[in-house]
Amino acid sequence: MHPVSSAPDVALCPACGASRVRVRAAVAAEVEVGRGPRLEEWTVMAVHLEDGGFDEGATAWCTACGWRGVVADLELALR
């Protein structure tokens, strides 16, 4: 996922109007493992990250003012 620029005057945070907030997103990881030096150990050989995402119930927060809520709250702020 790459950052996307937005117009600086778009208020996204419902509390302070900040144009940027953070959203907790889920990402799936596929981990390739092999035997470690000892039988009871595993060694991570490779990690492959899959695309992730979030829905309207995902946790959201504003680093500018400390507001906490969910993505649905942000969607209401944009209307």
OpenMM code with the backbone's topology and positions (N, CA, C; nanometers):
from openmm import Vec3, app, unit

residues = "MET HIS PRO VAL SER SER ALA PRO ASP VAL ALA LEU CYS PRO ALA CYS GLY ALA SER ARG VAL ARG VAL ARG ALA ALA VAL ALA ALA GLU VAL GLU VAL GLY ARG GLY PRO ARG LEU GLU GLU TRP THR VAL MET ALA VAL HIS LEU GLU ASP GLY GLY PHE ASP GLU GLY ALA THR ALA TRP CYS THR ALA CYS GLY TRP ARG GLY VAL VAL ALA ASP LEU GLU LEU ALA LEU ARG".split()
positions = [
    Vec3(0.0851, -0.1161, 0.0000),
    Vec3(0.0000, 0.0000, 0.0000),
    Vec3(0.0899, 0.1228, 0.0000),
    Vec3(0.0568, 0.2184, -0.0840),
    Vec3(0.1351, 0.3401, -0.0949),
    Vec3(0.0533, 0.4579, -0.0464),
    Vec3(0.1193, 0.5563, 0.0159),
    Vec3(0.0445, 0.6734, 0.0613),
    Vec3(-0.0162, 0.7469, -0.0581),
    Vec3(-0.1326, 0.8026, -0.0365),
    Vec3(-0.2008, 0.8778, -0.1400),
    Vec3(-0.2165, 1.0207, -0.0923),
    Vec3(-0.1875, 1.1151, -0.1790),
    Vec3(-0.2035, 1.2557, -0.1435),
    Vec3(-0.3512, 1.2922, -0.1451),
    Vec3(-0.3892, 1.3787, -0.0545),
    Vec3(-0.5258, 1.4287, -0.0533),
    Vec3(-0.5201, 1.5804, -0.0445),
    Vec3(-0.6284, 1.6424, -0.0793),
    Vec3(-0.6335, 1.7875, -0.0697),
    Vec3(-0.6166, 1.8279, 0.0761),
    Vec3(-0.5308, 1.9250, 0.1049),
    Vec3(-0.5042, 1.9621, 0.2442),
    Vec3(-0.6246, 2.0203, 0.3166),
    Vec3(-0.7267, 2.0643, 0.2441),
    Vec3(-0.8417, 2.1255, 0.3096),
    Vec3(-0.9556, 2.0275, 0.3375),
    Vec3(-0.9333, 1.8978, 0.3116),
    Vec3(-1.0369, 1.7980, 0.3386),
    Vec3(-1.0291, 1.7562, 0.4849),
    Vec3(-1.1311, 1.7897, 0.5620),
    Vec3(-1.1351, 1.7539, 0.7042),
    Vec3(-1.1753, 1.6079, 0.7164),
    Vec3(-1.0907, 1.5282, 0.7792),
    Vec3(-1.1190, 1.3863, 0.7957),
    Vec3(-1.1488, 1.3513, 0.9412),
    Vec3(-1.0729, 1.4075, 1.0348),
    Vec3(-1.0973, 1.3800, 1.1770),
    Vec3(-1.2251, 1.4510, 1.2201),
    Vec3(-1.3225, 1.3774, 1.2755),
    Vec3(-1.4472, 1.4405, 1.3171),
    Vec3(-1.4318, 1.5323, 1.4386),
    Vec3(-1.3210, 1.5223, 1.5106),
    Vec3(-1.3027, 1.6051, 1.6298),
    Vec3(-1.2289, 1.7357, 1.5999),
    Vec3(-1.1149, 1.7264, 1.5293),
    Vec3(-1.0337, 1.8464, 1.5073),
    Vec3(-1.0247, 1.8899, 1.3616),
    Vec3(-1.0735, 1.8059, 1.2697),
    Vec3(-1.0702, 1.8425, 1.1297),
    Vec3(-0.9383, 1.8144, 1.0599),
    Vec3(-0.8488, 1.7405, 1.1240),
    Vec3(-0.7207, 1.7069, 1.0605),
    Vec3(-0.7474, 1.6323, 0.9298),
    Vec3(-0.6598, 1.6519, 0.8320),
    Vec3(-0.6795, 1.5889, 0.7017),
    Vec3(-0.6192, 1.4494, 0.6938),
    Vec3(-0.5484, 1.4071, 0.7989),
    Vec3(-0.4889, 1.2729, 0.8007),
    Vec3(-0.5186, 1.2052, 0.9334),
    Vec3(-0.5571, 1.0778, 0.9276),
    Vec3(-0.5781, 0.9949, 1.0460),
    Vec3(-0.5152, 0.8588, 1.0189),
    Vec3(-0.5076, 0.7766, 1.1203),
    Vec3(-0.4550, 0.6408, 1.1056),
    Vec3(-0.5678, 0.5407, 1.1195),
    Vec3(-0.5561, 0.4288, 1.0454),
    Vec3(-0.6557, 0.3220, 1.0486),
    Vec3(-0.5821, 0.1903, 1.0676),
    Vec3(-0.6317, 0.1070, 1.1595),
    Vec3(-0.5729, -0.0249, 1.1808),
    Vec3(-0.6237, -0.1180, 1.0716),
    Vec3(-0.5307, -0.1709, 0.9918),
    Vec3(-0.5651, -0.2597, 0.8806),
    Vec3(-0.5061, -0.3977, 0.9056),
    Vec3(-0.5741, -0.4986, 0.8561),
    Vec3(-0.5262, -0.6362, 0.8687),
    Vec3(-0.4478, -0.6739, 0.7433),
    Vec3(-0.3359, -0.7385, 0.7634),
    Vec3(-0.2524, -0.7856, 0.6532),
    Vec3(-0.2195, -0.9322, 0.6795),
    Vec3(-0.2390, -1.0158, 0.5794),
    Vec3(-0.2053, -1.1575, 0.5930),
    Vec3(-0.0603, -1.1784, 0.5512),
    Vec3(0.0091, -1.2620, 0.6237),
    Vec3(0.1487, -1.2931, 0.5918),
    Vec3(0.1640, -1.4430, 0.5727),
    Vec3(0.2345, -1.4795, 0.4687),
    Vec3(0.2682, -1.6195, 0.4444),
    Vec3(0.4157, -1.6338, 0.4782),
    Vec3(0.4475, -1.7224, 0.5717),
    Vec3(0.5843, -1.7374, 0.6200),
    Vec3(0.6377, -1.8743, 0.5799),
    Vec3(0.7506, -1.8740, 0.5116),
    Vec3(0.8166, -1.9993, 0.4739),
    Vec3(0.9193, -2.0317, 0.5816),
    Vec3(0.9095, -2.1495, 0.6396),
    Vec3(0.9993, -2.1877, 0.7480),
    Vec3(1.0751, -2.3150, 0.7118),
    Vec3(1.1844, -2.3346, 0.7812),
    Vec3(1.2638, -2.4559, 0.7674),
    Vec3(1.3144, -2.4960, 0.9038),
    Vec3(1.3796, -2.6067, 0.9112),
    Vec3(1.4351, -2.6536, 1.0385),
    Vec3(1.5504, -2.5652, 1.0809),
    Vec3(1.5564, -2.5395, 1.2090),
    Vec3(1.6670, -2.4636, 1.2650),
    Vec3(1.7827, -2.5556, 1.2976),
    Vec3(1.8863, -2.5003, 1.3585),
    Vec3(2.0026, -2.5807, 1.3927),
    Vec3(1.9694, -2.6951, 1.4895),
    Vec3(1.8702, -2.6722, 1.5767),
    Vec3(1.8261, -2.7781, 1.6674),
    Vec3(1.6891, -2.8256, 1.6227),
    Vec3(1.6529, -2.9477, 1.6501),
    Vec3(1.5280, -3.0065, 1.6019),
    Vec3(1.4039, -2.9290, 1.6452),
    Vec3(1.4089, -2.8691, 1.7641),
    Vec3(1.2909, -2.7991, 1.8139),
    Vec3(1.2831, -2.6532, 1.7667),
    Vec3(1.3755, -2.6084, 1.6844),
    Vec3(1.3762, -2.4708, 1.6357),
    Vec3(1.3311, -2.4625, 1.4900),
    Vec3(1.2696, -2.3499, 1.4560),
    Vec3(1.2307, -2.3192, 1.3186),
    Vec3(1.3100, -2.1985, 1.2732),
    Vec3(1.3431, -2.1921, 1.1478),
    Vec3(1.4102, -2.0766, 1.0894),
    Vec3(1.3188, -2.0166, 0.9838),
    Vec3(1.2956, -1.8870, 0.9913),
    Vec3(1.2141, -1.8189, 0.8905),
    Vec3(1.2998, -1.7985, 0.7665),
    Vec3(1.2532, -1.8542, 0.6546),
    Vec3(1.3273, -1.8460, 0.5288),
    Vec3(1.2805, -1.7278, 0.4444),
    Vec3(1.1512, -1.7002, 0.4446),
    Vec3(1.0959, -1.5910, 0.3646),
    Vec3(0.9596, -1.5515, 0.4208),
    Vec3(0.9237, -1.4259, 0.4007),
    Vec3(0.7928, -1.3749, 0.4410),
    Vec3(0.7309, -1.3060, 0.3201),
    Vec3(0.6083, -1.3432, 0.2877),
    Vec3(0.5354, -1.2830, 0.1763),
    Vec3(0.4112, -1.2159, 0.2332),
    Vec3(0.3995, -1.0843, 0.2150),
    Vec3(0.2827, -1.0113, 0.2628),
    Vec3(0.1789, -1.0038, 0.1526),
    Vec3(0.0556, -1.0312, 0.1887),
    Vec3(-0.0552, -1.0216, 0.0951),
    Vec3(-0.1243, -0.8869, 0.1148),
    Vec3(-0.2046, -0.8463, 0.0173),
    Vec3(-0.2792, -0.7219, 0.0309),
    Vec3(-0.3699, -0.7290, 0.1518),
    Vec3(-0.3827, -0.6185, 0.2181),
    Vec3(-0.4688, -0.6117, 0.3344),
    Vec3(-0.5793, -0.5115, 0.3116),
    Vec3(-0.6535, -0.4865, 0.4139),
    Vec3(-0.7609, -0.3903, 0.4009),
    Vec3(-0.8284, -0.3658, 0.5333),
    Vec3(-0.9327, -0.2858, 0.5277),
    Vec3(-1.0099, -0.2556, 0.6482),
    Vec3(-1.1535, -0.2295, 0.6065),
    Vec3(-1.2424, -0.2352, 0.7047),
    Vec3(-1.3831, -0.2067, 0.6788),
    Vec3(-1.4291, -0.0964, 0.7728),
    Vec3(-1.5593, -0.0674, 0.7688),
    Vec3(-1.6103, 0.0452, 0.8479),
    Vec3(-1.6000, 0.0231, 0.9986),
    Vec3(-1.5737, -0.0989, 1.0429),
    Vec3(-1.5583, -0.1265, 1.1853),
    Vec3(-1.4150, -0.1207, 1.2344),
    Vec3(-1.3207, -0.0941, 1.1448),
    Vec3(-1.1793, -0.0900, 1.1826),
    Vec3(-1.1501, 0.0311, 1.2715),
    Vec3(-1.0601, 0.0141, 1.3653),
    Vec3(-1.0210, 0.1208, 1.4564),
    Vec3(-0.9508, 0.2331, 1.3808),
    Vec3(-0.9871, 0.3564, 1.4120),
    Vec3(-0.9242, 0.4743, 1.3521),
    Vec3(-0.8877, 0.5709, 1.4641),
    Vec3(-0.7821, 0.6491, 1.4437),
    Vec3(-0.7447, 0.7485, 1.5441),
    Vec3(-0.6703, 0.8634, 1.4799),
    Vec3(-0.6742, 0.9758, 1.5461),
    Vec3(-0.6094, 1.0985, 1.4986),
    Vec3(-0.4881, 1.1256, 1.5854),
    Vec3(-0.3721, 1.1368, 1.5232),
    Vec3(-0.2508, 1.1655, 1.5995),
    Vec3(-0.2414, 1.3137, 1.6357),
    Vec3(-0.3202, 1.3975, 1.5703),
    Vec3(-0.3163, 1.5414, 1.5996),
    Vec3(-0.3884, 1.5754, 1.7302),
    Vec3(-0.5068, 1.5129, 1.7531),
    Vec3(-0.5855, 1.5502, 1.8714),
    Vec3(-0.6145, 1.4350, 1.9671),
    Vec3(-0.5848, 1.3105, 1.9245),
    Vec3(-0.6085, 1.1967, 2.0123),
    Vec3(-0.7456, 1.1324, 1.9966),
    Vec3(-0.8288, 1.1826, 1.9040),
    Vec3(-0.9600, 1.1223, 1.8807),
    Vec3(-0.9437, 0.9754, 1.8461),
    Vec3(-1.0371, 0.8916, 1.8935),
    Vec3(-1.0396, 0.7488, 1.8595),
    Vec3(-1.1814, 0.7118, 1.8213),
    Vec3(-1.1935, 0.6279, 1.7202),
    Vec3(-1.3243, 0.5832, 1.6755),
    Vec3(-1.3082, 0.4706, 1.5750),
    Vec3(-1.3978, 0.4646, 1.4791),
    Vec3(-1.3929, 0.3630, 1.3743),
    Vec3(-1.4055, 0.4312, 1.2379),
    Vec3(-1.3735, 0.3570, 1.1322),
    Vec3(-1.3774, 0.4111, 0.9966),
    Vec3(-1.5156, 0.4672, 0.9632),
    Vec3(-1.6220, 0.4054, 1.0107),
    Vec3(-1.7573, 0.4566, 0.9849),
    Vec3(-1.7719, 0.6011, 1.0323),
    Vec3(-1.7072, 0.6371, 1.1424),
    Vec3(-1.7101, 0.7744, 1.1918),
    Vec3(-1.6466, 0.8699, 1.0916),
    Vec3(-1.5409, 0.8248, 1.0253),
    Vec3(-1.4721, 0.9071, 0.9258),
    Vec3(-1.5608, 0.9270, 0.8038),
    Vec3(-1.6316, 0.8223, 0.7646),
    Vec3(-1.7206, 0.8319, 0.6489),
    Vec3(-1.8324, 0.9316, 0.6756),
    Vec3(-1.8819, 0.9370, 0.8003),
    Vec3(-1.9837, 1.0358, 0.8358),
    Vec3(-1.9265, 1.1764, 0.8284),
    Vec3(-1.8007, 1.1940, 0.8667),
    Vec3(-1.7365, 1.3248, 0.8638),
    Vec3(-1.7204, 1.3766, 0.7209),
    Vec3(-1.7093, 1.2860, 0.6242),
    Vec3(-1.6892, 1.3261, 0.4849),
    Vec3(-1.8191, 1.3671, 0.4158),
    Vec3(-1.9316, 1.3379, 0.4753),
    Vec3(-2.0604, 1.3716, 0.4115),
    Vec3(-2.0960, 1.5153, 0.4305),
] * unit.nanometer
topology = app.Topology()
chain = topology.addChain("A")
for resn in residues:
    res = topology.addResidue(resn, chain)
    for name in ("N", "CA", "C"):
        topology.addAtom(name, app.Element.getBySymbol(name[0]), res)
